[in-house]
Amino acid sequence: MKSNHTHELISKKRAADALKILILLVVLVVLFIMALGSGRTSVNFFDVVQILLSQFGLNTQPIDESAATVVNLVRLPRIVAAVLVGSALALAGAAYQGLFRNPMVSPDILGASAGAGFGAALALLLDGNVRVVQLASFVTGFIAVMITYVSARKISKGIGKILIFVLCGLIVGTLFQAMISAIKFTADPDSKLPEITYWLMGSIAKVTWNDILVFLVPFLIGSIPLLLLRWRLNSLAFGDVEAEALGVNVDRLRMINILCATLLTSAVVAIAGIIGWVGLIIPHIARFLFGPDNRIVLPASIVIGAAFLVLVDMCCRTFFASEIPLGILTSVVGAPFFFIILIKTQSEKL
């Protein structure tokens, strides 16, 4: 009798979660269409739908060619980029928070963002083209995390691994931030410095379809293993010893998650610059809606992260006289949210 009742509760929970995911997907689609119509040249919601349908030969109504040009050539690539970037950062953040059993960590906790930012700043200083900047950013992001990983493994010796990982990440991140500052100090203040500063603030304004195609490779390689192994993150909630007793190879799981999350983070910084807070706050929203189960938190974070960054990008283009970088608005939203989390966490301890 008790078993049947438990099974019924589980079934209801799964149905409720599926309904929530469906609602979130609908919200994402609506925001996607609204974002395509928003900007200096406004396009009606239903006109946007017709323009999108015409791409697949499903629209029989006449469309405004100028509006179609704005939607298809100007806005569609950046909105698709916002979906992918938001998904990648949110997924990486959710994976890191599950891996380190700490809701306060984010995708740049091991130095990926600072390392990638250094590579991009160096390439910009040396007059590298877009592909050189992206490649340098991607490679140095990986190098930064590998330095953190190897250092933590050498120092921890199996004791206090999580804390050592975080501390090593802070050290490596600080080191690369110092090198970024050195590059900005030596850059030409009339040409190179503004370019480097703007890029580091984070923006998808100049993302092209070619950038998106290149980004899709690390996005898929990083996302698929995280989603396939997400159920194993639940076992880490009991601690490394207990997880190993359940048959989980903790070291291998940690390495795979770090590599995949680093791949996602470095790829994002390579095409969009440093966009903070998304990987920190979105997993919290997912856990608030679905509970602590990583099997649903990770895919839910993908949808919520995509919707969040599409909304932020739309606000950056719509509510200000001139477009502002994404990183500024995500920080404005994220900082108060983080403050609320701290207050809630402290009140729960009392």
One Martini backbone bead per residue (centre of mass of N, CA, C, O) as a GRO file, in nm:
protein
  350
    1MET     BB    1   0.060   0.061  -0.023
    2LYS     BB    2   0.304   0.252   0.013
    3SER     BB    3   0.424   0.198  -0.268
    4ASN     BB    4   0.185   0.310  -0.433
    5HIS     BB    5   0.197   0.597  -0.314
    6THR     BB    6   0.485   0.662  -0.405
    7HIS     BB    7   0.437   0.616  -0.708
    8GLU     BB    8   0.221   0.838  -0.733
    9LEU     BB    9   0.399   1.078  -0.647
   10ILE     BB   10   0.610   1.045  -0.870
   11SER     BB   11   0.415   1.079  -1.108
   12LYS     BB   12   0.319   1.365  -1.033
   13LYS     BB   13   0.598   1.497  -1.039
   14ARG     BB   14   0.661   1.438  -1.338
   15ALA     BB   15   0.413   1.582  -1.456
   16ALA     BB   16   0.478   1.861  -1.337
   17ASP     BB   17   0.756   1.892  -1.469
   18ALA     BB   18   0.661   1.866  -1.763
   19LEU     BB   19   0.477   2.114  -1.753
   20LYS     BB   20   0.695   2.322  -1.683
   21ILE     BB   21   0.871   2.277  -1.931
   22LEU     BB   22   0.655   2.352  -2.136
   23ILE     BB   23   0.615   2.642  -2.037
   24LEU     BB   24   0.909   2.731  -2.079
   25LEU     BB   25   0.909   2.681  -2.385
   26VAL     BB   26   0.690   2.884  -2.451
   27VAL     BB   27   0.834   3.130  -2.335
   28LEU     BB   28   1.079   3.110  -2.522
   29VAL     BB   29   0.927   3.145  -2.790
   30VAL     BB   30   0.801   3.418  -2.728
   31LEU     BB   31   1.069   3.568  -2.673
   32PHE     BB   32   1.194   3.514  -2.947
   33ILE     BB   33   0.982   3.671  -3.113
   34MET     BB   34   1.000   3.940  -2.962
   35ALA     BB   35   1.305   3.988  -3.018
   36LEU     BB   36   1.274   4.002  -3.334
   37GLY     BB   37   1.075   4.271  -3.300
   38SER     BB   38   1.295   4.416  -3.141
   39GLY     BB   39   1.389   4.767  -3.167
   40ARG     BB   40   1.438   5.020  -3.373
   41THR     BB   41   1.283   4.810  -3.556
   42SER     BB   42   0.962   4.736  -3.548
   43VAL     BB   43   0.792   4.413  -3.522
   44ASN     BB   44   0.537   4.233  -3.549
   45PHE     BB   45   0.460   3.939  -3.412
   46PHE     BB   46   0.302   3.815  -3.662
   47ASP     BB   47   0.516   3.893  -3.870
   48VAL     BB   48   0.737   3.717  -3.758
   49VAL     BB   49   0.593   3.449  -3.796
   50GLN     BB   50   0.568   3.475  -4.106
   51ILE     BB   51   0.869   3.496  -4.164
   52LEU     BB   52   0.945   3.220  -4.043
   53LEU     BB   53   0.750   3.048  -4.218
   54SER     BB   54   0.875   3.132  -4.497
   55GLN     BB   55   1.140   2.961  -4.460
   56PHE     BB   56   0.936   2.685  -4.494
   57GLY     BB   57   0.679   2.745  -4.683
   58LEU     BB   58   0.413   2.825  -4.468
   59ASN     BB   59   0.357   3.106  -4.612
   60THR     BB   60   0.087   3.296  -4.792
   61GLN     BB   61   0.163   3.569  -4.702
   62PRO     BB   62   0.255   3.877  -4.729
   63ILE     BB   63   0.573   4.042  -4.692
   64ASP     BB   64   0.807   4.245  -4.548
   65GLU     BB   65   1.117   4.281  -4.672
   66SER     BB   66   1.253   4.469  -4.465
   67ALA     BB   67   1.167   4.305  -4.216
   68ALA     BB   68   1.296   4.037  -4.309
   69THR     BB   69   1.587   4.141  -4.307
   70VAL     BB   70   1.604   4.214  -4.007
   71VAL     BB   71   1.529   3.934  -3.894
   72ASN     BB   72   1.723   3.735  -4.060
   73LEU     BB   73   2.010   3.908  -4.066
   74VAL     BB   74   2.023   4.058  -3.776
   75ARG     BB   75   1.858   3.898  -3.534
   76LEU     BB   76   1.866   3.587  -3.552
   77PRO     BB   77   2.165   3.526  -3.478
   78ARG     BB   78   2.159   3.663  -3.189
   79ILE     BB   79   1.925   3.494  -3.069
   80VAL     BB   80   2.053   3.221  -3.105
   81ALA     BB   81   2.301   3.294  -2.937
   82ALA     BB   82   2.147   3.349  -2.674
   83VAL     BB   83   2.043   3.062  -2.639
   84LEU     BB   84   2.322   2.916  -2.633
   85VAL     BB   85   2.466   3.084  -2.414
   86GLY     BB   86   2.258   3.050  -2.187
   87SER     BB   87   2.266   2.741  -2.184
   88ALA     BB   88   2.569   2.699  -2.129
   89LEU     BB   89   2.597   2.857  -1.862
   90ALA     BB   90   2.372   2.712  -1.703
   91LEU     BB   91   2.484   2.425  -1.729
   92ALA     BB   92   2.762   2.477  -1.605
   93GLY     BB   93   2.655   2.582  -1.332
   94ALA     BB   94   2.492   2.329  -1.250
   95ALA     BB   95   2.732   2.133  -1.258
   96TYR     BB   96   2.912   2.276  -1.048
   97GLN     BB   97   2.709   2.278  -0.811
   98GLY     BB   98   2.686   1.966  -0.803
   99LEU     BB   99   2.990   1.895  -0.780
  100PHE     BB  100   3.050   2.106  -0.518
  101ARG     BB  101   2.806   2.145  -0.329
  102ASN     BB  102   2.757   2.463  -0.434
  103PRO     BB  103   2.546   2.749  -0.485
  104MET     BB  104   2.806   2.972  -0.530
  105VAL     BB  105   2.889   2.867  -0.794
  106SER     BB  106   3.054   2.910  -1.115
  107PRO     BB  107   3.197   2.882  -1.431
  108ASP     BB  108   3.454   3.076  -1.311
  109ILE     BB  109   3.585   2.924  -1.055
  110LEU     BB  110   3.851   2.799  -1.234
  111GLY     BB  111   3.930   3.041  -1.461
  112ALA     BB  112   3.801   3.048  -1.750
  113SER     BB  113   3.723   3.346  -1.804
  114ALA     BB  114   3.998   3.477  -1.746
  115GLY     BB  115   4.161   3.312  -1.949
  116ALA     BB  116   3.993   3.387  -2.201
  117GLY     BB  117   4.025   3.694  -2.172
  118PHE     BB  118   4.330   3.698  -2.210
  119GLY     BB  119   4.344   3.581  -2.495
  120ALA     BB  120   4.172   3.801  -2.630
  121ALA     BB  121   4.336   4.050  -2.544
  122LEU     BB  122   4.601   3.960  -2.679
  123ALA     BB  123   4.491   3.938  -2.970
  124LEU     BB  124   4.397   4.233  -2.991
  125LEU     BB  125   4.675   4.362  -2.939
  126LEU     BB  126   4.795   4.183  -3.205
  127ASP     BB  127   4.577   4.202  -3.442
  128GLY     BB  128   4.366   3.996  -3.445
  129ASN     BB  129   4.132   3.822  -3.565
  130VAL     BB  130   3.845   3.672  -3.492
  131ARG     BB  131   3.957   3.378  -3.493
  132VAL     BB  132   4.201   3.432  -3.313
  133VAL     BB  133   4.047   3.531  -3.067
  134GLN     BB  134   3.878   3.274  -3.025
  135LEU     BB  135   4.112   3.071  -3.001
  136ALA     BB  136   4.266   3.206  -2.769
  137SER     BB  137   4.035   3.199  -2.568
  138PHE     BB  138   3.985   2.893  -2.563
  139VAL     BB  139   4.270   2.796  -2.483
  140THR     BB  140   4.317   2.971  -2.219
  141GLY     BB  141   4.078   2.860  -2.067
  142PHE     BB  142   4.187   2.571  -2.051
  143ILE     BB  143   4.457   2.631  -1.917
  144ALA     BB  144   4.348   2.747  -1.653
  145VAL     BB  145   4.196   2.487  -1.562
  146MET     BB  146   4.439   2.294  -1.572
  147ILE     BB  147   4.598   2.439  -1.355
  148THR     BB  148   4.388   2.399  -1.136
  149TYR     BB  149   4.364   2.089  -1.146
  150VAL     BB  150   4.660   2.011  -1.100
  151SER     BB  151   4.704   2.170  -0.839
  152ALA     BB  152   4.480   2.037  -0.670
  153ARG     BB  153   4.585   1.745  -0.692
  154LYS     BB  154   4.866   1.803  -0.559
  155ILE     BB  155   4.763   1.935  -0.285
  156SER     BB  156   4.531   1.756  -0.161
  157LYS     BB  157   4.564   1.434  -0.147
  158GLY     BB  158   4.242   1.365  -0.086
  159ILE     BB  159   4.202   1.644   0.080
  160GLY     BB  160   3.979   1.878   0.039
  161LYS     BB  161   3.913   1.912  -0.271
  162ILE     BB  162   3.700   2.133  -0.310
  163LEU     BB  163   3.845   2.368  -0.169
  164ILE     BB  164   4.104   2.355  -0.341
  165PHE     BB  165   3.974   2.408  -0.611
  166VAL     BB  166   3.861   2.689  -0.544
  167LEU     BB  167   4.127   2.825  -0.455
  168CYS     BB  168   4.280   2.775  -0.720
  169GLY     BB  169   4.078   2.927  -0.897
  170LEU     BB  170   4.119   3.204  -0.764
  171ILE     BB  171   4.420   3.230  -0.824
  172VAL     BB  172   4.411   3.197  -1.133
  173GLY     BB  173   4.204   3.421  -1.188
  174THR     BB  174   4.375   3.651  -1.067
  175LEU     BB  175   4.616   3.621  -1.256
  176PHE     BB  176   4.461   3.675  -1.525
  177GLN     BB  177   4.349   3.949  -1.442
  178ALA     BB  178   4.626   4.083  -1.420
  179MET     BB  179   4.700   4.037  -1.721
  180ILE     BB  180   4.470   4.204  -1.834
  181SER     BB  181   4.557   4.470  -1.701
  182ALA     BB  182   4.831   4.482  -1.845
  183ILE     BB  183   4.717   4.502  -2.130
  184LYS     BB  184   4.546   4.760  -2.083
  185PHE     BB  185   4.793   4.938  -2.000
  186THR     BB  186   4.947   4.891  -2.293
  187ALA     BB  187   4.726   4.994  -2.451
  188ASP     BB  188   4.577   5.181  -2.675
  189PRO     BB  189   4.355   5.435  -2.574
  190ASP     BB  190   4.223   5.490  -2.879
  191SER     BB  191   4.184   5.168  -2.970
  192LYS     BB  192   4.242   4.901  -2.801
  193LEU     BB  193   4.109   4.951  -2.525
  194PRO     BB  194   3.809   4.974  -2.612
  195GLU     BB  195   3.798   4.695  -2.747
  196ILE     BB  196   3.870   4.524  -2.500
  197THR     BB  197   3.658   4.631  -2.301
  198TYR     BB  198   3.405   4.560  -2.467
  199TRP     BB  199   3.456   4.258  -2.496
  200LEU     BB  200   3.464   4.193  -2.181
  201MET     BB  201   3.153   4.270  -2.131
  202GLY     BB  202   2.974   4.147  -2.339
  203SER     BB  203   2.860   4.027  -2.667
  204ILE     BB  204   2.619   3.957  -2.963
  205ALA     BB  205   2.614   4.172  -3.201
  206LYS     BB  206   2.856   4.015  -3.396
  207VAL     BB  207   2.720   3.758  -3.449
  208THR     BB  208   2.740   3.483  -3.662
  209TRP     BB  209   2.676   3.199  -3.831
  210ASN     BB  210   2.967   3.100  -3.817
  211ASP     BB  211   2.995   3.122  -3.511
  212ILE     BB  212   2.768   2.923  -3.446
  213LEU     BB  213   2.885   2.675  -3.588
  214VAL     BB  214   3.141   2.667  -3.417
  215PHE     BB  215   2.994   2.655  -3.134
  216LEU     BB  216   2.835   2.383  -3.165
  217VAL     BB  217   3.060   2.186  -3.108
  218PRO     BB  218   3.126   2.247  -2.802
  219PHE     BB  219   2.833   2.238  -2.710
  220LEU     BB  220   2.779   1.935  -2.767
  221ILE     BB  221   3.030   1.811  -2.627
  222GLY     BB  222   2.952   1.940  -2.341
  223SER     BB  223   2.641   1.864  -2.302
  224ILE     BB  224   2.593   1.558  -2.336
  225PRO     BB  225   2.752   1.441  -2.091
  226LEU     BB  226   2.602   1.604  -1.873
  227LEU     BB  227   2.320   1.480  -1.934
  228LEU     BB  228   2.400   1.174  -1.908
  229LEU     BB  229   2.543   1.231  -1.597
  230ARG     BB  230   2.340   1.381  -1.399
  231TRP     BB  231   2.257   1.151  -1.195
  232ARG     BB  232   2.546   1.135  -1.051
  233LEU     BB  233   2.532   1.404  -0.892
  234ASN     BB  234   2.344   1.302  -0.664
  235SER     BB  235   2.563   1.124  -0.517
  236LEU     BB  236   2.743   1.376  -0.417
  237ALA     BB  237   2.558   1.479  -0.182
  238PHE     BB  238   2.692   1.250   0.027
  239GLY     BB  239   2.971   1.224  -0.088
  240ASP     BB  240   3.250   1.060  -0.191
  241VAL     BB  241   3.234   0.797  -0.031
  242GLU     BB  242   2.936   0.729  -0.089
  243ALA     BB  243   2.960   0.734  -0.399
  244GLU     BB  244   3.168   0.501  -0.416
  245ALA     BB  245   2.977   0.293  -0.278
  246LEU     BB  246   2.774   0.326  -0.542
  247GLY     BB  247   2.993   0.318  -0.800
  248VAL     BB  248   3.137   0.597  -0.821
  249ASN     BB  249   3.369   0.776  -1.011
  250VAL     BB  250   3.467   1.066  -0.892
  251ASP     BB  251   3.716   1.159  -1.053
  252ARG     BB  252   3.595   1.115  -1.333
  253LEU     BB  253   3.343   1.289  -1.297
  254ARG     BB  254   3.493   1.550  -1.235
  255MET     BB  255   3.656   1.568  -1.497
  256ILE     BB  256   3.422   1.568  -1.700
  257ASN     BB  257   3.272   1.817  -1.588
  258ILE     BB  258   3.504   2.018  -1.615
  259LEU     BB  259   3.555   1.988  -1.917
  260CYS     BB  260   3.267   2.056  -2.017
  261ALA     BB  261   3.230   2.330  -1.871
  262THR     BB  262   3.483   2.458  -1.999
  263LEU     BB  263   3.398   2.433  -2.290
  264LEU     BB  264   3.149   2.615  -2.264
  265THR     BB  265   3.280   2.871  -2.142
  266SER     BB  266   3.502   2.921  -2.355
  267ALA     BB  267   3.309   2.940  -2.599
  268VAL     BB  268   3.153   3.183  -2.501
  269VAL     BB  269   3.392   3.382  -2.471
  270ALA     BB  270   3.483   3.360  -2.773
  271ILE     BB  271   3.193   3.497  -2.889
  272ALA     BB  272   3.088   3.699  -2.615
  273GLY     BB  273   3.247   3.702  -2.375
  274ILE     BB  274   3.188   3.825  -2.054
  275ILE     BB  275   2.911   3.656  -1.882
  276GLY     BB  276   2.767   3.704  -1.594
  277TRP     BB  277   2.554   3.509  -1.353
  278VAL     BB  278   2.402   3.293  -1.511
  279GLY     BB  279   2.545   3.033  -1.374
  280LEU     BB  280   2.426   3.116  -1.085
  281ILE     BB  281   2.104   3.186  -1.099
  282ILE     BB  282   1.958   2.968  -1.273
  283PRO     BB  283   1.985   2.710  -1.092
  284HIS     BB  284   1.811   2.832  -0.867
  285ILE     BB  285   1.550   2.849  -1.027
  286ALA     BB  286   1.534   2.548  -1.093
  287ARG     BB  287   1.524   2.450  -0.794
  288PHE     BB  288   1.270   2.608  -0.717
  289LEU     BB  289   1.083   2.453  -0.935
  290PHE     BB  290   1.218   2.125  -0.903
  291GLY     BB  291   1.447   2.097  -0.722
  292PRO     BB  292   1.754   1.901  -0.653
  293ASP     BB  293   1.731   1.735  -0.909
  294ASN     BB  294   1.964   1.694  -1.166
  295ARG     BB  295   1.785   1.555  -1.387
  296ILE     BB  296   1.614   1.843  -1.408
  297VAL     BB  297   1.798   2.091  -1.363
  298LEU     BB  298   1.973   2.091  -1.620
  299PRO     BB  299   1.751   2.113  -1.845
  300ALA     BB  300   1.610   2.358  -1.713
  301SER     BB  301   1.852   2.552  -1.733
  302ILE     BB  302   1.860   2.572  -2.036
  303VAL     BB  303   1.585   2.710  -2.077
  304ILE     BB  304   1.615   2.946  -1.875
  305GLY     BB  305   1.881   3.061  -1.989
  306ALA     BB  306   1.774   3.127  -2.268
  307ALA     BB  307   1.541   3.316  -2.181
  308PHE     BB  308   1.710   3.518  -2.019
  309LEU     BB  309   1.907   3.618  -2.250
  310VAL     BB  310   1.689   3.712  -2.442
  311LEU     BB  311   1.573   3.924  -2.250
  312VAL     BB  312   1.832   4.088  -2.201
  313ASP     BB  313   1.890   4.156  -2.497
  314MET     BB  314   1.625   4.308  -2.544
  315CYS     BB  315   1.679   4.528  -2.331
  316CYS     BB  316   1.949   4.636  -2.450
  317ARG     BB  317   1.796   4.725  -2.731
  318THR     BB  318   1.529   4.889  -2.608
  319PHE     BB  319   1.577   5.065  -2.314
  320PHE     BB  320   1.810   5.214  -2.475
  321ALA     BB  321   1.965   5.442  -2.667
  322SER     BB  322   2.211   5.248  -2.634
  323GLU     BB  323   2.375   4.972  -2.657
  324ILE     BB  324   2.446   4.732  -2.415
  325PRO     BB  325   2.616   4.518  -2.256
  326LEU     BB  326   2.535   4.220  -2.117
  327GLY     BB  327   2.718   4.214  -1.858
  328ILE     BB  328   2.583   4.454  -1.716
  329LEU     BB  329   2.287   4.347  -1.681
  330THR     BB  330   2.353   4.076  -1.541
  331SER     BB  331   2.481   4.218  -1.293
  332VAL     BB  332   2.237   4.386  -1.205
  333VAL     BB  333   2.064   4.127  -1.157
  334GLY     BB  334   2.262   3.930  -0.995
  335ALA     BB  335   2.349   4.077  -0.735
  336PRO     BB  336   2.073   4.091  -0.583
  337PHE     BB  337   2.023   3.786  -0.598
  338PHE     BB  338   2.271   3.703  -0.431
  339PHE     BB  339   2.185   3.859  -0.178
  340ILE     BB  340   1.927   3.696  -0.129
  341ILE     BB  341   2.064   3.423  -0.093
  342LEU     BB  342   2.227   3.496   0.156
  343ILE     BB  343   1.987   3.564   0.339
  344LYS     BB  344   1.843   3.290   0.314
  345THR     BB  345   2.076   3.111   0.414
  346GLN     BB  346   2.107   3.246   0.694
  347SER     BB  347   1.809   3.206   0.793
  348GLU     BB  348   1.822   2.885   0.782
  349LYS     BB  349   2.044   2.864   1.018
  350LEU     BB  350   1.861   2.999   1.258
   0.00000   0.00000   0.00000
